[in-house]
Amino acid sequence: MNKDALIAKQQLEIEDYKETANSNRIIRGDLREHFIGIGQPLNDNRLKFNKEQMLWTAQAMELINNIYIPKA
């Protein structure tokens, strides 16, 4: 593989990573909205979760917030 072909291949991979990062950013935002919507805006617990389920939800939300997505 010559230098130009390698650069072209790398650039295509970079563009693919950027598209994946953007897609993941949208998915992460959607997940946040679903989890936050459980008790917002007045902490009304629309889904009638019990304390154990609300704890699980908070833990899942913490994991979602820790997903690193590089800026594209």
N, CA and C atoms as a LAMMPS dump frame, in Angstrom:
ITEM: TIMESTEP
0
ITEM: NUMBER OF ATOMS
216
ITEM: BOX BOUNDS ff ff ff
-5.0000000000000000e+02 5.0000000000000000e+02
-5.0000000000000000e+02 5.0000000000000000e+02
-5.0000000000000000e+02 5.0000000000000000e+02
ITEM: ATOMS id mol type element x y z
1 1 1 N 0.847 -1.164 0
2 1 2 C 0 0 0
3 1 3 C 0.898 1.234 0
4 2 1 N 0.64 2.114 -0.954
5 2 2 C 1.47 3.314 -1.013
6 2 3 C 0.966 4.373 -0.026
7 3 1 N 1.73 5.429 0.1
8 3 2 C 1.455 6.46 1.087
9 3 3 C 0.092 7.119 0.877
10 4 1 N -0.249 7.438 -0.362
11 4 2 C -1.531 8.09 -0.65
12 4 3 C -2.709 7.18 -0.322
13 5 1 N -2.586 5.904 -0.635
14 5 2 C -3.668 4.959 -0.337
15 5 3 C -3.841 4.808 1.176
16 6 1 N -2.735 4.794 1.9
17 6 2 C -2.802 4.682 3.352
18 6 3 C -3.473 5.91 3.972
19 7 1 N -3.123 7.08 3.497
20 7 2 C -3.725 8.313 3.999
21 7 3 C -5.223 8.325 3.701
22 8 1 N -5.595 7.921 2.5
23 8 2 C -7.014 7.87 2.14
24 8 3 C -7.767 6.888 3.04
25 9 1 N -7.174 5.736 3.287
26 9 2 C -7.8 4.732 4.152
27 9 3 C -7.975 5.279 5.567
28 10 1 N -6.941 5.924 6.082
29 10 2 C -7.021 6.482 7.428
30 10 3 C -8.082 7.576 7.52
31 11 1 N -8.175 8.394 6.481
32 11 2 C -9.172 9.47 6.489
33 11 3 C -10.584 8.898 6.469
34 12 1 N -10.8 7.828 5.717
35 12 2 C -12.109 7.179 5.706
36 12 3 C -12.445 6.607 7.085
37 13 1 N -11.46 6.025 7.757
38 13 2 C -11.68 5.496 9.103
39 13 3 C -12.011 6.625 10.079
40 14 1 N -11.319 7.741 9.962
41 14 2 C -11.576 8.892 10.827
42 14 3 C -13.004 9.387 10.632
43 15 1 N -13.426 9.491 9.383
44 15 2 C -14.79 9.944 9.103
45 15 3 C -15.815 8.974 9.669
46 16 1 N -15.533 7.685 9.592
47 16 2 C -16.431 6.679 10.157
48 16 3 C -16.507 6.831 11.675
49 17 1 N -15.378 7.064 12.323
50 17 2 C -15.369 7.266 13.77
51 17 3 C -16.161 8.516 14.156
52 18 1 N -16.042 9.569 13.368
53 18 2 C -16.798 10.793 13.635
54 18 3 C -18.302 10.543 13.537
55 19 1 N -18.729 9.812 12.513
56 19 2 C -20.144 9.489 12.363
57 19 3 C -20.634 8.642 13.532
58 20 1 N -19.82 7.678 13.952
59 20 2 C -20.187 6.828 15.085
60 20 3 C -20.29 7.655 16.357
61 21 1 N -19.353 8.562 16.576
62 21 2 C -19.381 9.413 17.769
63 21 3 C -20.634 10.283 17.778
64 22 1 N -20.993 10.848 16.638
65 22 2 C -22.197 11.668 16.556
66 22 3 C -23.444 10.838 16.832
67 23 1 N -23.5 9.653 16.291
68 23 2 C -24.635 8.758 16.53
69 23 3 C -24.716 8.386 18.009
70 24 1 N -23.585 8.065 18.607
71 24 2 C -23.555 7.713 20.024
72 24 3 C -23.969 8.897 20.9
73 25 1 N -23.604 10.099 20.5
74 25 2 C -23.978 11.294 21.249
75 25 3 C -25.501 11.448 21.258
76 26 1 N -26.128 11.198 20.133
77 26 2 C -27.585 11.284 20.041
78 26 3 C -28.242 10.208 20.893
79 27 1 N -27.73 8.987 20.811
80 27 2 C -28.288 7.879 21.594
81 27 3 C -28.144 8.163 23.087
82 28 1 N -26.984 8.654 23.494
83 28 2 C -26.767 8.974 24.909
84 28 3 C -27.757 10.045 25.37
85 29 1 N -27.98 11.041 24.551
86 29 2 C -28.958 12.083 24.886
87 29 3 C -30.365 11.527 25.015
88 30 1 N -30.734 10.629 24.103
89 30 2 C -32.054 10.005 24.175
90 30 3 C -32.206 9.186 25.457
91 31 1 N -31.163 8.446 25.823
92 31 2 C -31.204 7.667 27.059
93 31 3 C -31.377 8.576 28.273
94 32 1 N -30.646 9.671 28.291
95 32 2 C -30.776 10.618 29.402
96 32 3 C -32.209 11.119 29.506
97 33 1 N -32.79 11.483 28.364
98 33 2 C -34.155 11.996 28.371
99 33 3 C -35.139 10.965 28.907
100 34 1 N -34.96 9.709 28.54
101 34 2 C -35.853 8.663 29.031
102 34 3 C -35.723 8.492 30.539
103 35 1 N -34.496 8.464 31.023
104 35 2 C -34.298 8.263 32.454
105 35 3 C -34.697 9.486 33.258
106 36 1 N -34.352 10.653 32.789
107 36 2 C -34.702 11.873 33.513
108 36 3 C -36.216 12.059 33.518
109 37 1 N -36.873 11.658 32.438
110 37 2 C -38.319 11.809 32.331
111 37 3 C -39.091 10.984 33.345
112 38 1 N -38.44 10.039 34.003
113 38 2 C -39.13 9.207 34.976
114 38 3 C -39.661 10.061 36.129
115 39 1 N -38.922 11.058 36.529
116 39 2 C -39.336 11.835 37.686
117 39 3 C -39.439 13.326 37.442
118 40 1 N -39.364 13.766 36.246
119 40 2 C -39.382 15.195 35.959
120 40 3 C -40.772 15.606 35.503
121 41 1 N -41.183 16.805 35.576
122 41 2 C -40.458 17.93 36.17
123 41 3 C -40.676 18.051 37.669
124 42 1 N -41.658 17.342 38.2
125 42 2 C -41.986 17.515 39.614
126 42 3 C -41.731 16.257 40.423
127 43 1 N -40.813 15.432 39.958
128 43 2 C -40.493 14.183 40.634
129 43 3 C -41.764 13.363 40.879
130 44 1 N -42.576 13.247 39.848
131 44 2 C -43.884 12.618 39.978
132 44 3 C -43.859 11.103 39.799
133 45 1 N -42.707 10.543 39.413
134 45 2 C -42.573 9.089 39.272
135 45 3 C -43.707 8.529 38.405
136 46 1 N -43.786 9.031 37.197
137 46 2 C -44.863 8.661 36.268
138 46 3 C -44.994 7.165 36.075
139 47 1 N -43.892 6.437 36.143
140 47 2 C -43.942 4.996 35.913
141 47 3 C -44.176 4.207 37.2
142 48 1 N -44.365 4.922 38.293
143 48 2 C -44.652 4.295 39.594
144 48 3 C -43.558 3.318 40.02
145 49 1 N -42.297 3.728 39.821
146 49 2 C -41.18 2.897 40.238
147 49 3 C -41.103 2.86 41.762
148 50 1 N -40.696 1.706 42.278
149 50 2 C -40.459 1.626 43.715
150 50 3 C -39.047 2.14 44.004
151 51 1 N -38.68 2.167 45.284
152 51 2 C -37.383 2.72 45.679
153 51 3 C -36.225 1.968 45.024
154 52 1 N -36.315 0.639 44.965
155 52 2 C -35.247 -0.168 44.361
156 52 3 C -35.101 0.141 42.865
157 53 1 N -36.212 0.309 42.18
158 53 2 C -36.16 0.627 40.754
159 53 3 C -35.607 2.031 40.525
160 54 1 N -35.955 2.963 41.389
161 54 2 C -35.43 4.318 41.244
162 54 3 C -33.92 4.332 41.494
163 55 1 N -33.447 3.518 42.425
164 55 2 C -32.013 3.414 42.682
165 55 3 C -31.303 2.854 41.454
166 56 1 N -31.875 1.798 40.863
167 56 2 C -31.299 1.214 39.653
168 56 3 C -31.244 2.258 38.542
169 57 1 N -32.292 3.035 38.422
170 57 2 C -32.351 4.076 37.399
171 57 3 C -31.249 5.104 37.612
172 58 1 N -31.055 5.511 38.854
173 58 2 C -30.004 6.489 39.158
174 58 3 C -28.625 5.923 38.832
175 59 1 N -28.414 4.641 39.134
176 59 2 C -27.123 4.012 38.824
177 59 3 C -26.916 3.918 37.312
178 60 1 N -27.965 3.577 36.592
179 60 2 C -27.856 3.501 35.132
180 60 3 C -27.568 4.883 34.554
181 61 1 N -28.202 5.905 35.091
182 61 2 C -27.979 7.27 34.619
183 61 3 C -26.533 7.694 34.868
184 62 1 N -25.978 7.285 35.987
185 62 2 C -24.577 7.599 36.277
186 62 3 C -23.656 6.956 35.243
187 63 1 N -23.939 5.719 34.88
188 63 2 C -23.143 5.045 33.849
189 63 3 C -23.261 5.759 32.507
190 64 1 N -24.472 6.155 32.155
191 64 2 C -24.692 6.873 30.894
192 64 3 C -23.894 8.166 30.883
193 65 1 N -23.906 8.881 31.997
194 65 2 C -23.174 10.152 32.07
195 65 3 C -21.666 9.955 31.974
196 66 1 N -21.177 8.762 32.292
197 66 2 C -19.736 8.499 32.246
198 66 3 C -19.258 7.98 30.899
199 67 1 N -20.162 7.82 29.955
200 67 2 C -19.753 7.365 28.613
201 67 3 C -18.998 8.512 27.946
202 68 1 N -17.764 8.216 27.571
203 68 2 C -16.945 9.231 26.917
204 68 3 C -17.177 9.164 25.409
205 69 1 N -17.541 10.298 24.849
206 69 2 C -17.681 10.398 23.403
207 69 3 C -16.834 11.59 22.966
208 70 1 N -15.808 11.341 22.185
209 70 2 C -14.937 12.444 21.761
210 70 3 C -15.687 13.419 20.872
211 71 1 N -15.287 14.672 20.948
212 71 2 C -15.897 15.678 20.085
213 71 3 C -15.498 15.406 18.642
214 72 1 N -16.483 15.443 17.781
215 72 2 C -16.216 15.16 16.362
216 72 3 C -15.926 16.432 15.603
